[in-house]
Amino acid sequence: MDYVGRRSGVVRRTVLMYGRDGEDYLIVASNGGSDRPPLWYLNLRADPEVELRVGTERFPAVAATLPVEEKARVWPGLVELFPRYAQYRAGTERDIPVVRLTRR
C-alpha cells in the first residue's frame, strides 16, 4: 500500500497482510499489539487516499476505519487468517482498528 506521510508529504509504502470483505480489502492496525497505533494508520486517518498493489495489479483505493458493529462482524475472519490478532487484542488497552480499503 502506498500512502502519503501526514507530516512529510512523502509517499510511503507498507506491505501488509489483508483479509477480504466482498470486493473490499481489510487491514488491521495492530502494530504487533503495541499500545500505540502503527504510523501508517495515522497517515491514513490524515489522508485516506491510497494506492494498492495486490499481486500484479495496482489501483487507487480509499481507506475508512470500520465502526464497532462492522468490525465485530469481520474480526473472527481476520483472526482465522492470522490468529495472533487475538493475542494482540488481549494484550493492549487500545482498540485495534480495522480499515476497509475500497477500490475507487
N, C-alpha and C positions, 0 to 999 in steps of 0.2 A: 504494500500500500504506500503510495506517495501522497504526501500532505505538506502543508506549509507551516513552518515553525511560527508560533504566535509572537515571539519576540524578535527573532532574527529575520523572518520573511523568507528564509531559505527553504527550498524544497527538501524534505526529509523522506527517507524510505525505511519502513519497518516491515519485516517479514513476520506474519502471524498465522497461527492455525485458525481455522474458521469452521463454523457449522453452517447449515443451510436452514432457511425457513421459506419454503416456496422458492421463488426466484431470487430472494434476498440472501445476503451473506451475514453471518453473525460472528462478532468477535467479542472476546471477554477481556475487560480491562483489569485483570487480576494482579499484574505486577508481581507474580510469584507469591501472592498472599501478603505483600507488604501493606503497612498501614497508609501508604501513600499511593495515589493512582499513578499509572505509567505516564510519562511525559507525552507520549503520542495521544493519550486520551485528552489531556489538557489542550493540546493543539487542535484536536477535532472539535472540542467544545467551542473554541475560538473561531474556527473556520471549518465547517463540516464538508466542504468540497474536497474530494479525494480522487485519486486515480488508482484503480485496482489492476493487479495482474494475477490472473487465475490461469494456470497452465501457460499457454502461448498467447492468450487473449488479454488485451489491455482495454480498459473502458473507464469512463468517468462514473462516479457514484456520489451519493450524499449520505452522510452519517447522521444517525439520530439515536440517542440513548433511549432504551426501552423503558416504558413505565412499569411500575411494580407488577401489575397483573400480567402483562405480556411477558415480562422476564420470568415470572413464576411458571408460565406455560412452557417456555423453551429451555429453561435451566436443566431439567432432567436429561434432555437430549445432549446438551453440551457436556454435562458430567459423564454421560456414557461415552462421548467422543474422547474426553480427557478426564479420567477420574480424579486427578489431582485437584481439579477445580473445587471439589467438595472439601478437601483439606484446606485449601487456601481460604475458602469462605469461613470455615470453622476457626481459623487461626487469626482472624482480624476483626476488629470492631467496625471497620469500614465496609460500607455497602459496595460490593463489587459490581460495577456496571456491565451491562451487556449492550453492545452497539449494533444496530442494524445498518447495513450498507446496501442502499438501493441504487440499482443502475439508473443512470439518467439517460 
